[in-house]
Amino acid sequence: MAILGTDTAALEADDDDSGESHKERVDRELHELLEEVRVAIPGAEVLFAFLLGIAFTERFSSVTSLQRTVYFGVLLLTAAATALLMAPTAYHRLRFRDGDKERMLFTMSRTSVAALVLLCLAISGTIFLVGDVLYDSATAGAVGGAIFAWFVWFWFGLPLMRRASSQDPAS
């Protein structure tokens, strides 16, 4: 599935345009993916640390039932996103000598995109939570929804729209 990772057709395409062999291309894409994950992990870790700290503050005892539910959901989303962002490293370490780099690349691409989806939800939920504590649920919902739309557009919409336009035979 092209949206969730490396497109099989793209890997099987003629590599003559770039001067790379198929193996070189897979090696380069794998290296790029691992570098991209290294950029995303600190953001998830900082959010996770922030969320872990909140539960141990004095003010946490006065949160509403909604805030407590959102907090726990966001904490779980962040934990899941962190696990998926770290999964490529573990997968690579366990499988790197098995001669299956292309499959590894497909799997790691999918876990990375899934992690970004979860992180998008976690960040939006965190914004909602903070907004709800500071203002009210309606304001928090509007701002959380706007942040969600912002992330969805820049992380997914824009690149997928560009992909679609570059594959359009009329362009």
C-alpha positions in Angstrom: 0.0 0.0 0.0 1.6 3.2 -1.2 0.2 5.5 1.5 1.6 3.5 4.4 5.1 3.0 3.2 7.4 2.5 0.3 5.6 1.8 -2.9 6.5 -1.6 -4.4 6.2 -0.2 -7.9 8.6 2.6 -7.0 11.3 0.2 -5.8 10.8 -2.0 -8.9 11.0 1.0 -11.3 13.9 1.4 -13.5 16.9 2.6 -11.4 18.8 3.9 -14.5 17.5 7.5 -13.9 19.5 7.9 -10.7 22.4 5.6 -11.7 21.7 3.4 -8.6 21.3 -0.3 -8.7 18.3 -1.8 -7.0 20.4 -2.8 -4.0 22.0 0.7 -3.7 18.5 2.2 -3.8 17.2 0.0 -1.1 20.3 0.6 1.1 19.9 4.4 0.6 16.2 4.4 1.4 16.8 2.3 4.5 19.5 4.7 5.7 17.2 7.7 5.0 14.3 6.1 6.9 16.5 5.4 9.9 17.7 9.1 9.8 14.1 10.3 9.6 13.1 8.2 12.6 16.1 9.7 14.6 14.5 13.1 14.0 11.0 12.1 15.1 11.9 10.1 18.3 13.0 13.1 20.4 9.7 14.8 19.9 7.8 11.8 21.0 10.1 11.3 24.0 9.7 14.9 25.2 5.9 14.7 24.9 6.0 11.4 26.8 8.2 12.8 29.5 5.9 15.9 29.8 2.8 13.7 30.1 4.4 11.4 32.7 5.3 14.4 34.8 1.8 15.8 34.8 0.3 13.0 36.7 2.6 13.7 39.7 1.8 17.3 40.1 -0.5 18.7 42.8 -3.0 20.2 40.3 -3.6 16.8 38.7 -5.9 15.8 41.5 -8.3 18.6 40.5 -8.7 17.6 36.8 -12.2 16.6 35.6 -13.2 13.2 34.5 -12.9 14.2 30.8 -9.4 15.6 31.4 -8.3 12.5 33.1 -9.7 10.3 30.3 -8.1 12.5 27.6 -4.8 12.5 29.6 -4.7 8.7 29.8 -5.6 8.3 26.1 -2.9 10.8 25.1 -0.4 9.0 27.3 -1.2 5.7 25.7 -1.1 7.2 22.2 2.3 8.7 22.9 3.6 5.4 24.3 2.4 3.5 21.2 3.9 6.2 18.9 7.2 6.0 20.7 7.3 2.2 20.5 6.5 2.4 16.7 9.2 5.0 16.2 11.7 2.8 17.9 10.6 -0.4 16.2 12.7 0.2 13.0 15.8 0.2 15.1 14.9 -3.0 16.8 13.7 -4.6 13.5 16.9 -3.6 11.8 19.1 -4.9 14.6 17.3 -8.2 14.7 17.0 -8.7 10.9 19.9 -6.8 9.3 21.9 -9.9 8.3 18.9 -11.9 7.0 19.2 -10.5 3.4 15.7 -9.1 3.4 16.4 -5.4 3.4 13.5 -4.6 1.0 10.9 -6.3 3.2 12.5 -4.6 6.2 12.2 -1.2 4.5 8.5 -1.8 3.7 7.7 -2.9 7.3 9.7 -0.1 8.9 8.1 2.5 6.6 4.7 1.4 7.7 5.5 1.4 11.4 7.0 4.9 11.0 3.9 6.3 9.2 1.6 4.6 11.8 3.8 6.2 14.6 3.3 9.6 13.0 -0.5 9.1 12.9 -0.5 8.2 16.6 1.8 11.1 17.4 -0.5 13.5 15.5 -3.4 12.3 17.6 -1.3 12.5 20.8 -0.2 16.1 20.1 -3.7 17.2 19.2 -5.0 15.5 22.4 -2.4 17.2 24.5 -3.3 20.6 23.1 -6.9 19.8 23.9 -6.0 18.8 27.4 -4.0 21.9 28.1 -6.7 24.1 26.5 -9.4 22.5 28.6 -7.5 23.1 31.8 -6.7 26.8 30.8 -10.0 27.7 29.1 -13.0 25.5 28.4 -13.9 22.4 26.4 -15.3 24.3 23.4 -12.1 26.4 23.0 -9.9 23.4 23.6 -11.8 21.3 21.1 -11.6 24.1 18.4 -7.8 24.6 19.0 -7.1 20.8 19.3 -9.1 20.2 16.1 -7.2 23.0 14.3 -3.8 21.6 15.4 -5.0 18.2 14.3 -5.9 19.6 10.8 -2.6 21.4 10.7 -0.6 18.3 11.3 -2.7 16.1 9.0 -2.2 18.7 6.2 1.5 19.1 6.5 2.4 15.5 7.5 0.1 13.7 5.2 -2.1 15.8 2.9 0.6 17.9 1.3 3.0 15.0 0.5 0.1 12.8 -0.7 -1.3 15.6 -2.9 2.2 16.1 -4.4 2.5 12.4 -5.0 -0.8 12.3 -6.8 0.0 15.4 -8.9 3.4 13.9 -9.9 1.8 10.6 -11.0 -0.9 12.5 -13.0 -0.2 11.7 -16.7 -1.5 15.1 -17.6 1.1 17.0 -15.5 
